[in-house]
Amino acid sequence: MTSLAHVHADRDPAARAVDSLVGMAIFLAAWAMLFAAMFLAYGVLRVQAAEWPPFGAPRLPRAAPALNTLLLIASGLTLRRGLARARRRPDARLPRPALLASILLGVAFLGAQIALWQVMRARGLLPSSGVYGSVFFALTGFHALHVLGGLGALAWLALRDRRGRRAGAAPLRAARLAALYWDFIAVVWLLMYLAIFWL
């Protein structure tokens, strides 16, 4: 009896690429619905609040989160440029400098986000300080967890490349899927930045 792994290995690479893309689309759609529900809850709270931010609550800065936004966008663009170069390379591998730069920019985003949380805590905004604080920390913290997951995927790609895994369609396909996830994370953060820090 043929094992499932053997059947999967014998499948056409194009079919496997489609399967991977469909799987990632379903995965991202599920997360999109979750973030949409969180944005909806945030919108309901804003509409029902008599004043936002509440009287006496520290106002959220705009410049520091703008820097965070630029860091995350730069990380995604670097990854996308690396993928574009990989298509022109004979070994079809994601250039290591592009991958490492994307990881470093993502880590810088997380570091800047942690610094922002510390600044807001020093100003008296805590997760326990009412709806305003709990919403801010919940939304940005949930997003940061997704960034951490994306960094894990990029780190896995970097380790795989360092160990000298065979180049070709499968590693490049994994890099494309990671880039899709990274794009999703960047779009969610951009919406979050506009909704939380500007509106």
C-alpha positions as CSV (number, residue, x, y, z in Angstrom):
1,M,0.0,0.0,0.0
2,T,1.4,3.4,-1.1
3,S,1.9,5.8,1.8
4,L,0.5,9.4,1.7
5,A,4.0,10.8,1.8
6,H,5.0,8.8,-1.3
7,V,1.9,9.9,-3.2
8,H,2.6,13.5,-2.2
9,A,6.2,13.2,-3.4
10,D,5.1,11.8,-6.8
11,R,2.7,14.7,-7.4
12,D,3.4,17.2,-10.1
13,P,5.4,20.2,-8.6
14,A,2.9,22.6,-10.2
15,A,0.0,20.8,-8.4
16,R,1.9,21.0,-5.1
17,A,2.5,24.7,-5.6
18,V,-1.2,25.3,-6.1
19,D,-2.0,23.2,-3.0
20,S,0.4,25.3,-1.0
21,L,-1.0,28.5,-2.2
22,V,-4.6,27.4,-1.5
23,G,-3.6,26.3,2.0
24,M,-1.9,29.7,2.7
25,A,-4.9,31.5,1.3
26,I,-7.2,29.6,3.7
27,F,-4.8,30.2,6.6
28,L,-4.6,34.0,5.9
29,A,-8.4,34.2,5.4
30,A,-9.0,32.7,8.8
31,W,-6.6,35.2,10.4
32,A,-8.1,38.0,8.4
33,M,-11.5,37.2,9.9
34,L,-10.1,37.1,13.4
35,F,-8.4,40.5,12.9
36,A,-11.6,41.8,11.3
37,A,-13.6,40.8,14.4
38,M,-11.1,42.6,16.6
39,F,-11.3,45.7,14.5
40,L,-15.1,45.5,14.7
41,A,-15.0,45.2,18.5
42,Y,-12.7,48.2,18.6
43,G,-15.0,50.2,16.4
44,V,-18.0,49.4,18.6
45,L,-16.1,50.5,21.6
46,R,-15.1,53.8,19.9
47,V,-18.6,54.5,18.8
48,Q,-20.1,53.8,22.3
49,A,-17.4,55.8,24.1
50,A,-18.4,59.3,25.2
51,E,-14.8,60.5,24.7
52,W,-11.8,58.8,23.1
53,P,-9.3,58.7,24.4
54,P,-10.9,58.9,27.8
55,F,-10.3,62.0,29.9
56,G,-6.9,61.8,31.7
57,A,-5.6,58.9,29.6
58,P,-2.2,59.6,27.9
59,R,-2.5,60.1,24.1
60,L,-0.8,57.6,21.9
61,P,2.2,58.9,19.9
62,R,2.2,58.9,16.1
63,A,5.9,59.3,15.2
64,A,7.2,56.1,16.9
65,P,4.5,53.9,15.4
66,A,5.2,55.5,12.0
67,L,8.8,54.4,12.3
68,N,7.5,50.9,13.2
69,T,5.4,51.0,10.1
70,L,8.4,51.9,7.9
71,L,10.4,49.1,9.4
72,L,7.8,46.5,8.7
73,I,7.2,47.7,5.1
74,A,11.0,47.8,4.5
75,S,11.2,44.3,5.7
76,G,8.5,43.1,3.3
77,L,9.9,45.0,0.4
78,T,13.4,43.5,1.0
79,L,11.9,40.1,1.0
80,R,10.0,40.7,-2.2
81,R,13.1,42.1,-3.9
82,G,15.0,39.0,-2.9
83,L,12.3,36.8,-4.4
84,A,12.4,38.8,-7.6
85,R,16.2,38.2,-7.8
86,A,15.7,34.5,-7.0
87,R,13.7,34.1,-10.1
88,R,16.6,35.3,-12.2
89,R,19.2,33.1,-10.4
90,P,20.2,29.7,-12.0
91,D,19.9,28.0,-8.6
92,A,16.5,29.6,-7.8
93,R,17.5,30.4,-4.2
94,L,16.4,33.4,-2.2
95,P,19.5,35.6,-1.7
96,R,20.8,35.2,1.8
97,P,21.4,39.0,2.4
98,A,17.8,39.8,1.5
99,L,16.5,37.2,3.9
100,L,18.8,38.3,6.7
101,A,17.9,41.9,6.2
102,S,14.2,41.1,6.3
103,I,14.7,39.2,9.5
104,L,16.7,42.1,11.1
105,L,14.1,44.7,10.1
106,G,11.4,42.5,11.5
107,V,13.3,42.2,14.8
108,A,13.8,45.9,14.8
109,F,10.0,46.3,14.4
110,L,9.4,44.1,17.5
111,G,12.1,46.0,19.5
112,A,10.5,49.3,18.6
113,Q,7.1,48.0,19.5
114,I,8.4,46.8,22.9
115,A,9.9,50.2,23.5
116,L,6.6,51.9,22.6
117,W,4.8,49.7,25.2
118,Q,7.4,50.7,27.8
119,V,6.9,54.3,27.0
120,M,3.1,54.0,27.3
121,R,3.4,52.1,30.6
122,A,5.7,54.8,32.0
123,R,3.0,57.4,31.1
124,G,0.4,55.4,33.0
125,L,-1.3,53.4,30.2
126,L,-1.6,49.8,31.3
127,P,-3.6,46.8,30.0
128,S,-5.5,47.0,33.3
129,S,-6.2,50.8,33.1
130,G,-9.6,50.5,31.4
131,V,-10.9,49.8,27.9
132,Y,-8.5,52.3,26.3
133,G,-5.4,50.6,27.6
134,S,-6.6,47.0,27.2
135,V,-7.6,47.6,23.6
136,F,-4.2,49.2,22.7
137,F,-2.2,46.4,24.3
138,A,-4.5,43.6,23.0
139,L,-4.4,44.7,19.4
140,T,-0.8,45.6,19.2
141,G,0.3,42.6,21.3
142,F,-1.8,40.2,19.2
143,H,-0.2,41.6,16.0
144,A,3.3,41.3,17.6
145,L,2.7,37.6,18.2
146,H,2.0,37.2,14.5
147,V,5.2,39.1,13.6
148,L,7.1,36.7,15.9
149,G,5.5,33.8,14.0
150,G,6.6,35.3,10.7
151,L,10.1,35.8,12.0
152,G,10.2,32.1,13.0
153,A,9.3,31.2,9.4
154,L,12.0,33.4,8.0
155,A,14.5,32.1,10.5
156,W,13.6,28.5,9.4
157,L,14.3,29.5,5.8
158,A,17.7,31.0,6.8
159,L,18.7,27.9,8.7
160,R,17.5,25.6,5.9
161,D,19.7,27.6,3.5
162,R,22.7,27.6,5.8
163,R,22.5,23.8,6.1
164,G,22.9,23.5,2.4
165,R,19.5,22.1,1.6
166,R,19.0,21.5,-2.1
167,A,17.9,24.6,-4.1
168,G,14.9,24.5,-6.3
169,A,11.2,24.8,-6.4
170,A,10.4,23.7,-2.9
171,P,12.6,26.1,-1.0
172,L,11.6,29.0,-3.3
173,R,7.9,28.0,-2.8
174,A,8.4,28.2,1.0
175,A,9.9,31.6,0.6
176,R,7.0,32.8,-1.5
177,L,4.5,31.6,1.1
178,A,6.5,33.3,3.9
179,A,6.4,36.5,1.8
180,L,2.6,36.3,1.5
181,Y,2.3,35.9,5.2
182,W,4.7,38.9,5.8
183,D,2.6,41.0,3.3
184,F,-0.5,40.1,5.3
185,I,1.2,41.2,8.6
186,A,2.3,44.5,7.1
187,V,-1.2,45.3,5.7
188,V,-2.8,44.5,9.1
189,W,-0.3,46.7,10.9
190,L,-0.9,49.6,8.5
191,L,-4.7,49.3,9.1
192,M,-4.0,49.1,12.8
193,Y,-1.7,52.1,12.8
194,L,-4.3,54.2,11.0
195,A,-7.2,53.0,13.2
196,I,-5.5,53.2,16.6
197,F,-3.0,56.1,16.3
198,W,-4.7,58.4,13.8
199,L,-8.5,58.0,14.0
